[in-house]
Amino acid sequence: MAQIILNCAVSILIASAFLTTAIAALSSRERAAQKVPIKTNRRHHPNA
């Protein structure tokens, strides 16, 4: 009986970790879709 409870607890923890990772990946993808314009100083090398 105790082994069944432990197995259920472990499976719940694994499922919650998977969901947390999936939600974090989806939210970071939305952040990556928003591109922020950045001005950079481009220096051309004389040998280019």
N, CA, C and O atoms as a Tripos MOL2 file, in Angstrom:
@<TRIPOS>MOLECULE
protein
  192   191    48     0     0
PROTEIN
NO_CHARGES

@<TRIPOS>ATOM
      1 N           0.8240   -1.1980    0.0000 N.3       1 MET1
      2 CA          0.0000    0.0000    0.0000 C.3       1 MET1
      3 C           0.8670    1.2610    0.0000 C.2       1 MET1
      4 O           0.5990    2.2080   -0.7390 O.2       1 MET1
      5 N           1.9010    1.2630    0.8300 N.am      2 ALA2
      6 CA          2.7930    2.4250    0.8960 C.3       2 ALA2
      7 C           3.5290    2.6200   -0.4220 C.2       2 ALA2
      8 O           3.7900    3.7530   -0.8250 O.2       2 ALA2
      9 N           3.8650    1.5250   -1.0960 N.am      3 GLN3
     10 CA          4.5680    1.6310   -2.3760 C.3       3 GLN3
     11 C           3.6670    2.2670   -3.4400 C.2       3 GLN3
     12 O           4.1400    3.0420   -4.2710 O.2       3 GLN3
     13 N           2.3930    1.9460   -3.4130 N.am      4 ILE4
     14 CA          1.4540    2.5310   -4.3740 C.3       4 ILE4
     15 C           1.3460    4.0400   -4.1490 C.2       4 ILE4
     16 O           1.3210    4.8130   -5.1060 O.2       4 ILE4
     17 N           1.2840    4.4540   -2.8810 N.am      5 ILE5
     18 CA          1.1850    5.8810   -2.5680 C.3       5 ILE5
     19 C           2.4540    6.6130   -3.0090 C.2       5 ILE5
     20 O           2.3880    7.7150   -3.5530 O.2       5 ILE5
     21 N           3.6080    5.9880   -2.7700 N.am      6 LEU6
     22 CA          4.8740    6.6080   -3.1830 C.3       6 LEU6
     23 C           4.9540    6.7080   -4.7070 C.2       6 LEU6
     24 O           5.4090    7.7210   -5.2380 O.2       6 LEU6
     25 N           4.5170    5.6680   -5.4080 N.am      7 ASN7
     26 CA          4.5330    5.6980   -6.8730 C.3       7 ASN7
     27 C           3.6130    6.7940   -7.3980 C.2       7 ASN7
     28 O           3.9620    7.4790   -8.3590 O.2       7 ASN7
     29 N           2.4640    6.9670   -6.7950 N.am      8 CYS8
     30 CA          1.5430    8.0280   -7.1990 C.3       8 CYS8
     31 C           2.1630    9.3940   -6.9430 C.2       8 CYS8
     32 O           2.0520   10.2920   -7.7770 O.2       8 CYS8
     33 N           2.8050    9.5550   -5.8110 N.am      9 ALA9
     34 CA          3.4290   10.8370   -5.4840 C.3       9 ALA9
     35 C           4.5540   11.1590   -6.4680 C.2       9 ALA9
     36 O           4.6950   12.3000   -6.9070 O.2       9 ALA9
     37 N           5.3480   10.1540   -6.8090 N.am     10 VAL10
     38 CA          6.4380   10.3660   -7.7620 C.3      10 VAL10
     39 C           5.8860   10.7130   -9.1350 C.2      10 VAL10
     40 O           6.4110   11.6010   -9.8060 O.2      10 VAL10
     41 N           4.8350   10.0240   -9.5610 N.am     11 SER11
     42 CA          4.2660   10.3170  -10.8760 C.3      11 SER11
     43 C           3.6510   11.7170  -10.9150 C.2      11 SER11
     44 O           3.7130   12.3920  -11.9420 O.2      11 SER11
     45 N           3.0600   12.1530   -9.8060 N.am     12 ILE12
     46 CA          2.5150   13.5120   -9.7510 C.3      12 ILE12
     47 C           3.6400   14.5380   -9.8140 C.2      12 ILE12
     48 O           3.5040   15.5600  -10.4870 O.2      12 ILE12
     49 N           4.7340   14.2840   -9.1320 N.am     13 LEU13
     50 CA          5.8600   15.2100   -9.1750 C.3      13 LEU13
     51 C           6.4620   15.2930  -10.5770 C.2      13 LEU13
     52 O           6.8050   16.3790  -11.0430 O.2      13 LEU13
     53 N           6.5890   14.1510  -11.2470 N.am     14 ILE14
     54 CA          7.1390   14.1390  -12.6050 C.3      14 ILE14
     55 C           6.2030   14.8870  -13.5510 C.2      14 ILE14
     56 O           6.6610   15.6620  -14.3910 O.2      14 ILE14
     57 N           4.9040   14.6610  -13.4210 N.am     15 ALA15
     58 CA          3.9420   15.3470  -14.2850 C.3      15 ALA15
     59 C           3.9670   16.8540  -14.0470 C.2      15 ALA15
     60 O           3.8930   17.6290  -15.0000 O.2      15 ALA15
     61 N           4.0680   17.2720  -12.8010 N.am     16 SER16
     62 CA          4.1030   18.7100  -12.5220 C.3      16 SER16
     63 C           5.3900   19.3390  -13.0500 C.2      16 SER16
     64 O           5.3730   20.4690  -13.5370 O.2      16 SER16
     65 N           6.5030   18.6150  -12.9550 N.am     17 ALA17
     66 CA          7.7590   19.1380  -13.5030 C.3      17 ALA17
     67 C           7.6670   19.2650  -15.0180 C.2      17 ALA17
     68 O           8.1510   20.2410  -15.5910 O.2      17 ALA17
     69 N           7.0480   18.2830  -15.6710 N.am     18 PHE18
     70 CA          6.8750   18.3370  -17.1210 C.3      18 PHE18
     71 C           5.9940   19.5210  -17.5200 C.2      18 PHE18
     72 O           6.3170   20.2420  -18.4640 O.2      18 PHE18
     73 N           4.9000   19.7220  -16.8170 N.am     19 LEU19
     74 CA          4.0110   20.8320  -17.1350 C.3      19 LEU19
     75 C           4.7000   22.1790  -16.9010 C.2      19 LEU19
     76 O           4.5380   23.1100  -17.6900 O.2      19 LEU19
     77 N           5.4610   22.2760  -15.8250 N.am     20 THR20
     78 CA          6.1840   23.5170  -15.5470 C.3      20 THR20
     79 C           7.1820   23.8210  -16.6530 C.2      20 THR20
     80 O           7.3080   24.9670  -17.0820 O.2      20 THR20
     81 N           7.8930   22.7920  -17.1160 N.am     21 THR21
     82 CA          8.8580   22.9800  -18.1930 C.3      21 THR21
     83 C           8.1640   23.3760  -19.4840 C.2      21 THR21
     84 O           8.6440   24.2530  -20.2030 O.2      21 THR21
     85 N           7.0360   22.7360  -19.7880 N.am     22 ALA22
     86 CA          6.3000   23.0610  -21.0130 C.3      22 ALA22
     87 C           5.7680   24.4890  -20.9700 C.2      22 ALA22
     88 O           5.8400   25.1990  -21.9730 O.2      22 ALA22
     89 N           5.2410   24.9180  -19.8390 N.am     23 ILE23
     90 CA          4.7200   26.2760  -19.7180 C.3      23 ILE23
     91 C           5.8520   27.2980  -19.8370 C.2      23 ILE23
     92 O           5.6860   28.3390  -20.4730 O.2      23 ILE23
     93 N           6.9840   27.0040  -19.2340 N.am     24 ALA24
     94 CA          8.1250   27.9220  -19.3230 C.3      24 ALA24
     95 C           8.6330   28.0190  -20.7560 C.2      24 ALA24
     96 O           9.0020   29.1030  -21.2080 O.2      24 ALA24
     97 N           8.6560   26.8960  -21.4790 N.am     25 ALA25
     98 CA          9.1110   26.9190  -22.8700 C.3      25 ALA25
     99 C           8.1500   27.7140  -23.7400 C.2      25 ALA25
    100 O           8.5820   28.4630  -24.6160 O.2      25 ALA25
    101 N           6.8580   27.5620  -23.5080 N.am     26 LEU26
    102 CA          5.8810   28.3000  -24.3110 C.3      26 LEU26
    103 C           5.9490   29.7890  -24.0280 C.2      26 LEU26
    104 O           5.8450   30.5970  -24.9500 O.2      26 LEU26
    105 N           6.1200   30.1640  -22.7730 N.am     27 SER27
    106 CA          6.1710   31.5920  -22.4490 C.3      27 SER27
    107 C           7.4700   32.2200  -22.9610 C.2      27 SER27
    108 O           7.4650   33.3880  -23.3500 O.2      27 SER27
    109 N           8.5750   31.4810  -22.9700 N.am     28 SER28
    110 CA          9.8250   32.0380  -23.4940 C.3      28 SER28
    111 C           9.7540   32.1490  -25.0120 C.2      28 SER28
    112 O          10.3930   33.0330  -25.5840 O.2      28 SER28
    113 N           9.0010   31.2860  -25.6800 N.am     29 ARG29
    114 CA          8.8410   31.3800  -27.1260 C.3      29 ARG29
    115 C           8.0920   32.6570  -27.4760 C.2      29 ARG29
    116 O           8.4080   33.2970  -28.4790 O.2      29 ARG29
    117 N           7.1010   33.0430  -26.6640 N.am     30 GLU30
    118 CA          6.3690   34.2760  -26.9160 C.3      30 GLU30
    119 C           7.2680   35.4870  -26.7010 C.2      30 GLU30
    120 O           7.1500   36.4810  -27.4180 O.2      30 GLU30
    121 N           8.1400   35.4160  -25.7450 N.am     31 ARG31
    122 CA          9.0690   36.5220  -25.5310 C.3      31 ARG31
    123 C          10.0550   36.6260  -26.6740 C.2      31 ARG31
    124 O          10.4230   37.7310  -27.0750 O.2      31 ARG31
    125 N          10.4920   35.4910  -27.2090 N.am     32 ALA32
    126 CA         11.4640   35.4970  -28.3020 C.3      32 ALA32
    127 C          10.8320   36.0220  -29.5850 C.2      32 ALA32
    128 O          11.5430   36.5390  -30.4470 O.2      32 ALA32
    129 N           9.5290   35.9030  -29.7330 N.am     33 ALA33
    130 CA          8.8620   36.3720  -30.9390 C.3      33 ALA33
    131 C           8.8420   37.8910  -31.0090 C.2      33 ALA33
    132 O           8.7250   38.4510  -32.0990 O.2      33 ALA33
    133 N           8.9520   38.5670  -29.8770 N.am     34 GLN34
    134 CA          8.9460   40.0190  -29.8610 C.3      34 GLN34
    135 C          10.3770   40.5120  -30.0210 C.2      34 GLN34
    136 O          11.1620   40.5090  -29.0730 O.2      34 GLN34
    137 N          10.7020   40.9390  -31.2500 N.am     35 LYS35
    138 CA         12.0590   41.3930  -31.5210 C.3      35 LYS35
    139 C          12.1850   42.8700  -31.1780 C.2      35 LYS35
    140 O          11.3270   43.6820  -31.5250 O.2      35 LYS35
    141 N          13.2610   43.1960  -30.4950 N.am     36 VAL36
    142 CA         13.5230   44.5750  -30.1060 C.3      36 VAL36
    143 C          14.6180   45.1070  -31.0150 C.2      36 VAL36
    144 O          15.6890   44.5080  -31.1000 O.2      36 VAL36
    145 N          14.3710   46.2280  -31.7000 N.am     37 PRO37
    146 CA         15.4110   46.7640  -32.5890 C.3      37 PRO37
    147 C          16.6040   47.2780  -31.7870 C.2      37 PRO37
    148 O          16.4520   48.0290  -30.8230 O.2      37 PRO37
    149 N          17.7690   46.8630  -32.2030 N.am     38 ILE38
    150 CA         18.9990   47.2520  -31.5220 C.3      38 ILE38
    151 C          19.9360   47.8600  -32.5540 C.2      38 ILE38
    152 O          20.2090   47.2540  -33.5910 O.2      38 ILE38
    153 N          20.4290   49.0670  -32.2640 N.am     39 LYS39
    154 CA         21.3690   49.7150  -33.1780 C.3      39 LYS39
    155 C          22.7880   49.3280  -32.7640 C.2      39 LYS39
    156 O          23.1750   49.4620  -31.6030 O.2      39 LYS39
    157 N          23.5370   48.8520  -33.7280 N.am     40 THR40
    158 CA         24.9200   48.4740  -33.4500 C.3      40 THR40
    159 C          25.8270   49.2640  -34.3750 C.2      40 THR40
    160 O          25.4520   49.5960  -35.4990 O.2      40 THR40
    161 N          27.0100   49.5580  -33.8950 N.am     41 ASN41
    162 CA         28.0110   50.2450  -34.7330 C.3      41 ASN41
    163 C          28.7540   49.1890  -35.5180 C.2      41 ASN41
    164 O          29.4970   48.3820  -34.9590 O.2      41 ASN41
    165 N          28.5420   49.2050  -36.8190 N.am     42 ARG42
    166 CA         29.2180   48.2140  -37.6670 C.3      42 ARG42
    167 C          30.4850   48.8360  -38.2180 C.2      42 ARG42
    168 O          30.4540   49.8650  -38.8940 O.2      42 ARG42
    169 N          31.5880   48.1980  -37.9180 N.am     43 ARG43
    170 CA         32.8740   48.6740  -38.3940 C.3      43 ARG43
    171 C          33.3300   47.7610  -39.5120 C.2      43 ARG43
    172 O          33.3940   46.5410  -39.3560 O.2      43 ARG43
    173 N          33.6450   48.3720  -40.6430 N.am     44 HIS44
    174 CA         34.1130   47.6000  -41.7890 C.3      44 HIS44
    175 C          35.6350   47.5400  -41.7500 C.2      44 HIS44
    176 O          36.3140   48.5550  -41.5960 O.2      44 HIS44
    177 N          36.1470   46.3300  -41.8930 N.am     45 HIS45
    178 CA         37.5960   46.1530  -41.9170 C.3      45 HIS45
    179 C          38.1190   46.5260  -43.3030 C.2      45 HIS45
    180 O          37.4450   46.2760  -44.3020 O.2      45 HIS45
    181 N          39.2870   47.1100  -43.3750 N.am     46 PRO46
    182 CA         39.8080   47.5160  -44.6880 C.3      46 PRO46
    183 C          40.1150   46.3190  -45.6000 C.2      46 PRO46
    184 O          40.1480   46.4700  -46.8210 O.2      46 PRO46
    185 N          40.3370   45.1450  -45.0240 N.am     47 ASN47
    186 CA         40.6620   43.9710  -45.8400 C.3      47 ASN47
    187 C          39.4160   43.2110  -46.2680 C.2      47 ASN47
    188 O          39.5270   42.1810  -46.9320 O.2      47 ASN47
    189 N          38.2340   43.6930  -45.9050 N.am     48 ALA48
    190 CA         37.0100   42.9720  -46.2260 C.3      48 ALA48
    191 C          36.6600   43.1050  -47.6900 C.2      48 ALA48
    192 O          35.6530   42.5570  -48.1360 O.2      48 ALA48
@<TRIPOS>BOND
     1     1     2 1
     2     2     3 1
     3     3     4 2
     4     3     5 am
     5     5     6 1
     6     6     7 1
     7     7     8 2
     8     7     9 am
     9     9    10 1
    10    10    11 1
    11    11    12 2
    12    11    13 am
    13    13    14 1
    14    14    15 1
    15    15    16 2
    16    15    17 am
    17    17    18 1
    18    18    19 1
    19    19    20 2
    20    19    21 am
    21    21    22 1
    22    22    23 1
    23    23    24 2
    24    23    25 am
    25    25    26 1
    26    26    27 1
    27    27    28 2
    28    27    29 am
    29    29    30 1
    30    30    31 1
    31    31    32 2
    32    31    33 am
    33    33    34 1
    34    34    35 1
    35    35    36 2
    36    35    37 am
    37    37    38 1
    38    38    39 1
    39    39    40 2
    40    39    41 am
    41    41    42 1
    42    42    43 1
    43    43    44 2
    44    43    45 am
    45    45    46 1
    46    46    47 1
    47    47    48 2
    48    47    49 am
    49    49    50 1
    50    50    51 1
    51    51    52 2
    52    51    53 am
    53    53    54 1
    54    54    55 1
    55    55    56 2
    56    55    57 am
    57    57    58 1
    58    58    59 1
    59    59    60 2
    60    59    61 am
    61    61    62 1
    62    62    63 1
    63    63    64 2
    64    63    65 am
    65    65    66 1
    66    66    67 1
    67    67    68 2
    68    67    69 am
    69    69    70 1
    70    70    71 1
    71    71    72 2
    72    71    73 am
    73    73    74 1
    74    74    75 1
    75    75    76 2
    76    75    77 am
    77    77    78 1
    78    78    79 1
    79    79    80 2
    80    79    81 am
    81    81    82 1
    82    82    83 1
    83    83    84 2
    84    83    85 am
    85    85    86 1
    86    86    87 1
    87    87    88 2
    88    87    89 am
    89    89    90 1
    90    90    91 1
    91    91    92 2
    92    91    93 am
    93    93    94 1
    94    94    95 1
    95    95    96 2
    96    95    97 am
    97    97    98 1
    98    98    99 1
    99    99   100 2
   100    99   101 am
   101   101   102 1
   102   102   103 1
   103   103   104 2
   104   103   105 am
   105   105   106 1
   106   106   107 1
   107   107   108 2
   108   107   109 am
   109   109   110 1
   110   110   111 1
   111   111   112 2
   112   111   113 am
   113   113   114 1
   114   114   115 1
   115   115   116 2
   116   115   117 am
   117   117   118 1
   118   118   119 1
   119   119   120 2
   120   119   121 am
   121   121   122 1
   122   122   123 1
   123   123   124 2
   124   123   125 am
   125   125   126 1
   126   126   127 1
   127   127   128 2
   128   127   129 am
   129   129   130 1
   130   130   131 1
   131   131   132 2
   132   131   133 am
   133   133   134 1
   134   134   135 1
   135   135   136 2
   136   135   137 am
   137   137   138 1
   138   138   139 1
   139   139   140 2
   140   139   141 am
   141   141   142 1
   142   142   143 1
   143   143   144 2
   144   143   145 am
   145   145   146 1
   146   146   147 1
   147   147   148 2
   148   147   149 am
   149   149   150 1
   150   150   151 1
   151   151   152 2
   152   151   153 am
   153   153   154 1
   154   154   155 1
   155   155   156 2
   156   155   157 am
   157   157   158 1
   158   158   159 1
   159   159   160 2
   160   159   161 am
   161   161   162 1
   162   162   163 1
   163   163   164 2
   164   163   165 am
   165   165   166 1
   166   166   167 1
   167   167   168 2
   168   167   169 am
   169   169   170 1
   170   170   171 1
   171   171   172 2
   172   171   173 am
   173   173   174 1
   174   174   175 1
   175   175   176 2
   176   175   177 am
   177   177   178 1
   178   178   179 1
   179   179   180 2
   180   179   181 am
   181   181   182 1
   182   182   183 1
   183   183   184 2
   184   183   185 am
   185   185   186 1
   186   186   187 1
   187   187   188 2
   188   187   189 am
   189   189   190 1
   190   190   191 1
   191   191   192 2
@<TRIPOS>SUBSTRUCTURE
     1 MET1         2 RESIDUE 1 A MET
     2 ALA2         6 RESIDUE 1 A ALA
     3 GLN3        10 RESIDUE 1 A GLN
     4 ILE4        14 RESIDUE 1 A ILE
     5 ILE5        18 RESIDUE 1 A ILE
     6 LEU6        22 RESIDUE 1 A LEU
     7 ASN7        26 RESIDUE 1 A ASN
     8 CYS8        30 RESIDUE 1 A CYS
     9 ALA9        34 RESIDUE 1 A ALA
    10 VAL10       38 RESIDUE 1 A VAL
    11 SER11       42 RESIDUE 1 A SER
    12 ILE12       46 RESIDUE 1 A ILE
    13 LEU13       50 RESIDUE 1 A LEU
    14 ILE14       54 RESIDUE 1 A ILE
    15 ALA15       58 RESIDUE 1 A ALA
    16 SER16       62 RESIDUE 1 A SER
    17 ALA17       66 RESIDUE 1 A ALA
    18 PHE18       70 RESIDUE 1 A PHE
    19 LEU19       74 RESIDUE 1 A LEU
    20 THR20       78 RESIDUE 1 A THR
    21 THR21       82 RESIDUE 1 A THR
    22 ALA22       86 RESIDUE 1 A ALA
    23 ILE23       90 RESIDUE 1 A ILE
    24 ALA24       94 RESIDUE 1 A ALA
    25 ALA25       98 RESIDUE 1 A ALA
    26 LEU26      102 RESIDUE 1 A LEU
    27 SER27      106 RESIDUE 1 A SER
    28 SER28      110 RESIDUE 1 A SER
    29 ARG29      114 RESIDUE 1 A ARG
    30 GLU30      118 RESIDUE 1 A GLU
    31 ARG31      122 RESIDUE 1 A ARG
    32 ALA32      126 RESIDUE 1 A ALA
    33 ALA33      130 RESIDUE 1 A ALA
    34 GLN34      134 RESIDUE 1 A GLN
    35 LYS35      138 RESIDUE 1 A LYS
    36 VAL36      142 RESIDUE 1 A VAL
    37 PRO37      146 RESIDUE 1 A PRO
    38 ILE38      150 RESIDUE 1 A ILE
    39 LYS39      154 RESIDUE 1 A LYS
    40 THR40      158 RESIDUE 1 A THR
    41 ASN41      162 RESIDUE 1 A ASN
    42 ARG42      166 RESIDUE 1 A ARG
    43 ARG43      170 RESIDUE 1 A ARG
    44 HIS44      174 RESIDUE 1 A HIS
    45 HIS45      178 RESIDUE 1 A HIS
    46 PRO46      182 RESIDUE 1 A PRO
    47 ASN47      186 RESIDUE 1 A ASN
    48 ALA48      190 RESIDUE 1 A ALA
